[in-house]
Structures are given as structure tokens and as C-alpha cells.
Amino acid sequence: MTHQRIARQTRGFTLTEAAIVLGIVGLILGAIWVAAASVYANLRVKQTSEQILTIAQAVRALHATSTTIPAGINALDVARAGGIPKDMLDDALNPTTVTDVWGGAVNILRGTQVVAGDSFGISFARVPQQPCVDLAVRNSGAGRDAGLLGIANALAYATAFPMDVTTAVGVCPITAVAGNTIVFTFRLRA
């Protein structure tokens, strides 16, 4: 009789109890996953914002004695001069491509804001919509580069700063995998 009482007291979990525990664990892991993804996305936007400022300063430094940007300027020329962060290059010593954190091409374009070559653009391709909106809002707000003239894509060009989210969505309308190409245009002289 003593043996039967011990057997009843040491029974295991029922399937219902195990399912409830697994469900709770799943919810906790899901919440952690969402939070980690958000932090990772914010880090990518922050890193890209820093890269934009680094590249803008490098282009200005490379052309400090000139009043205009040469017509054939591109990101590889700036990279070879040491003006592109190394984590954006496929090869630090002999780069052949410059890419953003989303795997899209980065390029530098000659601008024509007042006269040919008095400005330049830094373009980032394949930027997903939400990071694109975050980049536009972040880089047009307080503490932005004084020489920032506008933020654009092929369809819209925004010059009113700080940019609100609605305007940024207009600059970053594409939600597809291909993403947006966003261009930050700067004055040569900040």
C-alpha cells in the first residue's frame, strides 16, 4: 500500500501542461526575436547614417581645393582615396564594389544644384522601406550635415527639413525585396 501512494505522488506532466509550458516558452522566444530584430535594424540605420557623413566629409576633403566635383566621380575613386569605410568594400586594398548593409550598390554622383558640379549625391540601392524612411528622417533632423540639400529617389525630391514620416514614405515608397534607391545630395562646401 505504501508503494501505491508513492507512485501516485511522483506522476509526470500531462500533455496539456507540457503544451502550456511550450506555448509560454514560444511566446517569450518570439518576443525576444522581435526585439532583437528591431535592435539589429536600428543598428543598420545608425551605421549607414555614420557612413553617409563619413563619405560626405571624404568627398569634400578630396575636392577641398576645387569649386566643383569632376564629372566622372564615383564611389570607387573615393574608396581608393580612403574615403569609404572599409566595411563597405569588397576588398580593402583593391575595391571593385561598394555596398551598403542591405547588399545594394553605393555610388557617388555629380550634382547640379546651382552650377554643374557644385554638389554631389551619395546613393544607396536596395534599401528596404522602413530603414529607408528611418534614414531619411534621421539624416534630415537635428544634427544633420549642414550641407545636406535634399533626399530623393527617382520619383520624389524632398528639401524641407526636418523631414516628417509622411514625406519620408514618399521618398521611400517601395516595399518590395528590391528596395529603394535613396540619394542624399550635399553641397561641396558645407
JOQUILIN-V375008 format. One record per run of one state. SS is the DSSP state (hx for helix, st for strand, lp for the rest). FROM is the first residue (numbers start at 0). LEN is the number of residues. If there is no record, write none. Layout:
# JOQUILIN-V375008
SS_FROM_LEN / SS_FROM_LEN
This chain:
# JOQUILIN-V375008
lp_0_1 / hx_1_8 / lp_9_5 / hx_14_48 / lp_62_12 / hx_74_6 / lp_80_5 / hx_85_3 / st_88_1 / lp_89_8 / st_97_2 / lp_99_5 / st_104_7 / lp_111_7 / st_118_9 / lp_127_1 / hx_128_12 / lp_140_7 / st_147_5 / lp_152_4 / st_156_2 / lp_158_6 / hx_164_7 / lp_171_8 / st_179_8 / lp_187_3
